[in-house]
Amino acid sequence: MSRLFAGTKFDRPPHCDRCDRPEDECTCPPPEPETIVRIAPEKQTARLAVEKRKMGKWVTVIRDLDAADLPDLLVRLKSKCGAGGSLQENAIEIQGRHLDRVR
């Protein structure tokens, strides 16, 4: 990958964050990969609510689920409810009153 100022007087080779040596001379061990602990969907408890928004529009809101599961669940719920929806601050919002379909 080329750097923005490569070949100019402002060019600085990248340095290691831990030892502050150039990356070519760094002897630090590679960082250990972070282990992600996933909670099984059966063990998660969702909070469901129907909220009234601007212009009297209703929105079904699903909260308290694992953030990694939300994008896939959003696609499935939008298809099942036949409505639009979005992810907002670790919550799923489905347009309309679809509490019975979401359960």
TIRO-2110 file (N, C-alpha, C; in Angstrom, 1 decimal):
// TIRO-2110
0.9, -1.2, 0.0, N, 1, A
0.0, 0.0, 0.0, CA, 1, A
0.9, 1.2, 0.0, C, 1, A
0.6, 2.2, -0.9, N, 2, A
1.5, 3.4, -0.9, CA, 2, A
1.0, 4.4, 0.1, C, 2, A
1.9, 5.2, 0.6, N, 3, A
1.5, 6.2, 1.5, CA, 3, A
1.3, 7.5, 0.8, C, 3, A
0.6, 8.4, 1.4, N, 4, A
0.2, 9.7, 0.8, CA, 4, A
1.4, 10.5, 0.4, C, 4, A
2.4, 10.6, 1.2, N, 5, A
3.5, 11.5, 0.9, CA, 5, A
4.7, 10.7, 0.5, C, 5, A
4.6, 9.5, 0.0, N, 6, A
5.7, 8.7, -0.4, CA, 6, A
6.6, 9.4, -1.5, C, 6, A
7.9, 9.4, -1.2, N, 7, A
8.8, 10.0, -2.2, CA, 7, A
9.0, 11.5, -2.0, C, 7, A
8.3, 12.1, -1.0, N, 8, A
8.4, 13.6, -0.8, CA, 8, A
9.2, 13.8, 0.5, C, 8, A
9.5, 15.1, 0.8, N, 9, A
10.3, 15.4, 2.0, CA, 9, A
9.4, 15.1, 3.3, C, 9, A
8.1, 15.0, 3.1, N, 10, A
7.2, 14.7, 4.2, CA, 10, A
7.0, 13.2, 4.5, C, 10, A
7.6, 12.4, 3.7, N, 11, A
7.5, 10.9, 3.8, CA, 11, A
8.1, 10.4, 5.1, C, 11, A
7.3, 9.7, 5.9, N, 12, A
7.7, 9.0, 7.1, CA, 12, A
7.3, 7.6, 7.0, C, 12, A
8.2, 6.7, 7.2, N, 13, A
7.8, 5.3, 7.1, CA, 13, A
6.9, 5.0, 8.4, C, 13, A
6.0, 4.0, 8.3, N, 14, A
5.1, 3.7, 9.4, CA, 14, A
5.9, 3.1, 10.6, C, 14, A
5.5, 3.4, 11.8, N, 15, A
6.2, 2.9, 13.0, CA, 15, A
5.3, 2.0, 13.8, C, 15, A
5.9, 1.1, 14.5, N, 16, A
5.2, 0.2, 15.4, CA, 16, A
4.6, 1.0, 16.6, C, 16, A
3.3, 0.7, 16.9, N, 17, A
2.7, 1.4, 18.0, CA, 17, A
3.2, 1.1, 19.4, C, 17, A
3.8, -0.1, 19.5, N, 18, A
4.3, -0.6, 20.8, CA, 18, A
5.8, -0.2, 21.1, C, 18, A
6.7, -0.4, 20.1, N, 19, A
8.1, -0.2, 20.3, CA, 19, A
8.6, 1.1, 19.6, C, 19, A
7.8, 1.7, 18.8, N, 20, A
8.1, 3.0, 18.1, CA, 20, A
9.2, 2.9, 17.1, C, 20, A
9.6, 1.7, 16.7, N, 21, A
10.6, 1.5, 15.7, CA, 21, A
9.9, 1.4, 14.3, C, 21, A
10.6, 1.6, 13.2, N, 22, A
10.0, 1.5, 11.9, CA, 22, A
9.5, 0.0, 11.8, C, 22, A
8.4, -0.2, 11.0, N, 23, A
7.8, -1.5, 10.9, CA, 23, A
8.8, -2.5, 10.4, C, 23, A
9.7, -2.1, 9.5, N, 24, A
10.7, -3.1, 9.0, CA, 24, A
11.6, -3.6, 10.1, C, 24, A
11.9, -2.8, 11.1, N, 25, A
12.8, -3.2, 12.2, CA, 25, A
12.1, -3.7, 13.4, C, 25, A
10.8, -3.7, 13.5, N, 26, A
10.1, -4.1, 14.7, CA, 26, A
10.2, -5.6, 15.0, C, 26, A
10.4, -5.9, 16.3, N, 27, A
10.6, -7.3, 16.7, CA, 27, A
9.5, -7.7, 17.6, C, 27, A
8.5, -6.9, 17.8, N, 28, A
7.3, -7.2, 18.7, CA, 28, A
6.6, -8.4, 18.1, C, 28, A
6.1, -9.2, 19.0, N, 29, A
5.3, -10.4, 18.5, CA, 29, A
3.9, -9.8, 18.0, C, 29, A
3.4, -10.5, 17.0, N, 30, A
2.1, -10.0, 16.4, CA, 30, A
1.0, -10.0, 17.5, C, 30, A
0.1, -9.1, 17.4, N, 31, A
-1.0, -9.1, 18.4, CA, 31, A
-1.9, -10.3, 18.3, C, 31, A
-2.3, -10.8, 19.4, N, 32, A
-3.2, -11.9, 19.4, CA, 32, A
-4.6, -11.5, 18.9, C, 32, A
-5.2, -12.3, 18.1, N, 33, A
-6.5, -12.0, 17.6, CA, 33, A
-7.6, -12.0, 18.7, C, 33, A
-8.5, -11.0, 18.6, N, 34, A
-9.5, -10.9, 19.7, CA, 34, A
-10.5, -12.0, 19.5, C, 34, A
-10.9, -12.6, 20.6, N, 35, A
-11.9, -13.7, 20.5, CA, 35, A
-13.2, -13.0, 20.7, C, 35, A
-14.1, -13.4, 19.9, N, 36, A
-15.5, -12.8, 19.9, CA, 36, A
-16.4, -13.9, 20.6, C, 36, A
-17.0, -13.5, 21.6, N, 37, A
-17.9, -14.4, 22.3, CA, 37, A
-19.3, -14.1, 21.8, C, 37, A
-19.9, -15.1, 21.1, N, 38, A
-21.3, -14.9, 20.6, CA, 38, A
-22.3, -15.6, 21.5, C, 38, A
-23.4, -14.9, 21.7, N, 39, A
-24.5, -15.5, 22.5, CA, 39, A
-25.4, -16.1, 21.5, C, 39, A
-25.8, -17.4, 21.8, N, 40, A
-26.8, -18.1, 20.9, CA, 40, A
-28.1, -17.3, 20.8, C, 40, A
-28.7, -17.3, 19.7, N, 41, A
-29.9, -16.5, 19.5, CA, 41, A
-31.0, -17.0, 20.5, C, 41, A
-31.0, -18.3, 20.8, N, 42, A
-32.1, -18.8, 21.8, CA, 42, A
-31.9, -18.2, 23.2, C, 42, A
-30.7, -17.8, 23.5, N, 43, A
-30.4, -17.3, 24.9, CA, 43, A
-30.6, -15.8, 25.0, C, 43, A
-30.8, -15.1, 23.8, N, 44, A
-31.0, -13.6, 23.9, CA, 44, A
-32.5, -13.3, 24.1, C, 44, A
-32.7, -12.2, 24.8, N, 45, A
-34.0, -11.7, 25.1, CA, 45, A
-34.2, -10.3, 24.4, C, 45, A
-35.1, -10.2, 23.5, N, 46, A
-35.3, -8.9, 22.9, CA, 46, A
-36.4, -8.2, 23.6, C, 46, A
-36.3, -6.8, 23.5, N, 47, A
-37.4, -6.0, 24.0, CA, 47, A
-38.1, -5.4, 22.8, C, 47, A
-39.4, -5.6, 22.7, N, 48, A
-40.2, -5.2, 21.6, CA, 48, A
-41.1, -4.0, 22.0, C, 48, A
-41.2, -3.1, 21.1, N, 49, A
-42.1, -1.9, 21.4, CA, 49, A
-42.6, -1.3, 20.1, C, 49, A
-43.8, -0.7, 20.3, N, 50, A
-44.4, 0.0, 19.1, CA, 50, A
-44.4, 1.5, 19.6, C, 50, A
-43.8, 2.3, 18.7, N, 51, A
-43.7, 3.8, 19.1, CA, 51, A
-44.3, 4.6, 18.0, C, 51, A
-44.9, 5.7, 18.4, N, 52, A
-45.5, 6.6, 17.5, CA, 52, A
-44.5, 7.7, 17.2, C, 52, A
-44.3, 8.0, 15.9, N, 53, A
-43.3, 8.9, 15.5, CA, 53, A
-43.9, 10.2, 14.8, C, 53, A
-43.2, 11.0, 14.1, N, 54, A
-43.7, 12.2, 13.5, CA, 54, A
-44.8, 11.8, 12.5, C, 54, A
-45.7, 12.8, 12.4, N, 55, A
-46.8, 12.7, 11.5, CA, 55, A
-47.7, 11.5, 11.8, C, 55, A
-47.7, 11.0, 13.0, N, 56, A
-48.6, 9.9, 13.4, CA, 56, A
-48.2, 8.5, 12.9, C, 56, A
-46.9, 8.4, 12.4, N, 57, A
-46.4, 7.1, 11.9, CA, 57, A
-46.0, 6.2, 13.0, C, 57, A
-46.3, 4.9, 12.9, N, 58, A
-46.0, 3.9, 13.9, CA, 58, A
-44.7, 3.1, 13.4, C, 58, A
-43.9, 2.8, 14.4, N, 59, A
-42.6, 2.1, 14.2, CA, 59, A
-42.5, 1.0, 15.2, C, 59, A
-42.2, -0.3, 14.8, N, 60, A
-42.0, -1.4, 15.7, CA, 60, A
-40.5, -1.4, 15.9, C, 60, A
-40.1, -1.4, 17.2, N, 61, A
-38.7, -1.3, 17.6, CA, 61, A
-38.3, -2.6, 18.4, C, 61, A
-37.1, -3.2, 18.0, N, 62, A
-36.6, -4.3, 18.6, CA, 62, A
-35.2, -4.0, 19.2, C, 62, A
-35.1, -4.2, 20.5, N, 63, A
-33.8, -3.8, 21.2, CA, 63, A
-33.2, -4.9, 22.0, C, 63, A
-32.0, -4.7, 22.5, N, 64, A
-31.3, -5.6, 23.4, CA, 64, A
-30.9, -7.0, 22.8, C, 64, A
-30.6, -6.9, 21.5, N, 65, A
-30.0, -8.1, 20.8, CA, 65, A
-28.6, -7.9, 20.5, C, 65, A
-27.8, -8.9, 20.3, N, 66, A
-26.4, -8.8, 19.9, CA, 66, A
-26.3, -8.1, 18.6, C, 66, A
-25.4, -7.1, 18.6, N, 67, A
-25.2, -6.2, 17.5, CA, 67, A
-24.8, -7.0, 16.2, C, 67, A
-24.1, -8.1, 16.4, N, 68, A
-23.6, -8.8, 15.2, CA, 68, A
-24.8, -9.5, 14.5, C, 68, A
-25.9, -9.8, 15.2, N, 69, A
-27.0, -10.5, 14.6, CA, 69, A
-28.0, -9.5, 13.9, C, 69, A
-27.9, -8.2, 14.2, N, 70, A
-28.9, -7.3, 13.8, CA, 70, A
-29.0, -7.1, 12.2, C, 70, A
-28.0, -7.0, 11.5, N, 71, A
-28.1, -6.8, 10.0, CA, 71, A
-28.9, -8.0, 9.4, C, 71, A
-28.6, -9.2, 9.7, N, 72, A
-29.2, -10.4, 9.1, CA, 72, A
-30.7, -10.4, 9.5, C, 72, A
-30.9, -10.2, 10.8, N, 73, A
-32.3, -10.2, 11.3, CA, 73, A
-33.1, -9.1, 10.7, C, 73, A
-32.6, -7.9, 10.5, N, 74, A
-33.3, -6.8, 9.8, CA, 74, A
-33.8, -7.2, 8.4, C, 74, A
-32.9, -7.9, 7.7, N, 75, A
-33.3, -8.3, 6.3, CA, 75, A
-34.5, -9.3, 6.4, C, 75, A
-34.4, -10.2, 7.3, N, 76, A
-35.5, -11.2, 7.5, CA, 76, A
-36.8, -10.6, 7.9, C, 76, A
-36.7, -9.7, 8.9, N, 77, A
-37.9, -9.0, 9.4, CA, 77, A
-38.6, -8.1, 8.3, C, 77, A
-37.8, -7.4, 7.6, N, 78, A
-38.4, -6.5, 6.6, CA, 78, A
-39.1, -7.4, 5.5, C, 78, A
-38.5, -8.5, 5.2, N, 79, A
-39.2, -9.4, 4.2, CA, 79, A
-40.5, -10.0, 4.8, C, 79, A
-40.4, -10.4, 6.0, N, 80, A
-41.6, -11.1, 6.7, CA, 80, A
-42.7, -10.1, 6.9, C, 80, A
-42.4, -8.8, 7.2, N, 81, A
-43.4, -7.8, 7.5, CA, 81, A
-43.8, -7.1, 6.2, C, 81, A
-43.1, -7.2, 5.2, N, 82, A
-43.4, -6.5, 4.0, CA, 82, A
-43.3, -5.0, 4.2, C, 82, A
-42.3, -4.5, 4.9, N, 83, A
-42.2, -3.1, 5.2, CA, 83, A
-40.8, -2.7, 5.2, C, 83, A
-40.5, -1.4, 5.2, N, 84, A
-39.2, -0.9, 5.3, CA, 84, A
-38.7, -0.9, 6.7, C, 84, A
-37.4, -0.7, 6.9, N, 85, A
-36.8, -0.7, 8.2, CA, 85, A
-35.4, -0.3, 8.2, C, 85, A
-34.8, -0.1, 9.4, N, 86, A
-33.4, 0.4, 9.4, CA, 86, A
-32.8, 0.0, 10.8, C, 86, A
-31.5, 0.1, 10.9, N, 87, A
-30.8, -0.1, 12.1, CA, 87, A
-30.5, 1.3, 12.7, C, 87, A
-30.9, 1.5, 14.0, N, 88, A
-30.7, 2.7, 14.7, CA, 88, A
-30.1, 2.5, 16.0, C, 88, A
-28.9, 2.8, 16.3, N, 89, A
-28.3, 2.7, 17.6, CA, 89, A
-28.5, 1.4, 18.3, C, 89, A
-28.1, 0.3, 17.7, N, 90, A
-28.2, -1.1, 18.2, CA, 90, A
-29.7, -1.5, 18.4, C, 90, A
-30.5, -1.0, 17.6, N, 91, A
-32.0, -1.4, 17.6, CA, 91, A
-32.4, -1.5, 16.1, C, 91, A
-33.4, -2.3, 15.9, N, 92, A
-34.0, -2.5, 14.6, CA, 92, A
-35.3, -1.7, 14.6, C, 92, A
-35.6, -0.9, 13.6, N, 93, A
-36.9, -0.2, 13.5, CA, 93, A
-37.5, -0.7, 12.2, C, 93, A
-38.8, -1.2, 12.3, N, 94, A
-39.6, -1.6, 11.2, CA, 94, A
-40.7, -0.7, 11.1, C, 94, A
-41.0, -0.2, 9.9, N, 95, A
-42.1, 0.8, 9.7, CA, 95, A
-43.4, 0.1, 9.8, C, 95, A
-44.2, 0.7, 10.7, N, 96, A
-45.6, 0.1, 10.9, CA, 96, A
-45.7, -0.6, 12.2, C, 96, A
-47.0, -1.1, 12.4, N, 97, A
-47.3, -1.8, 13.6, CA, 97, A
-47.2, -3.3, 13.3, C, 97, A
-46.1, -4.0, 13.6, N, 98, A
-45.9, -5.4, 13.2, CA, 98, A
-45.5, -6.2, 14.4, C, 98, A
-46.0, -5.8, 15.6, N, 99, A
-45.6, -6.5, 16.8, CA, 99, A
-46.0, -8.0, 16.7, C, 99, A
-47.2, -8.3, 16.2, N, 100, A
-47.6, -9.7, 16.1, CA, 100, A
-46.7, -10.5, 15.1, C, 100, A
-46.3, -10.0, 14.1, N, 101, A
-45.4, -10.7, 13.1, CA, 101, A
-44.0, -10.8, 13.6, C, 101, A
-43.5, -9.9, 14.4, N, 102, A
-42.2, -9.9, 14.9, CA, 102, A
-42.0, -11.0, 15.9, C, 102, A
-43.0, -11.2, 16.7, N, 103, A
-42.9, -12.2, 17.8, CA, 103, A
-42.7, -13.5, 17.2, C, 103, A
END
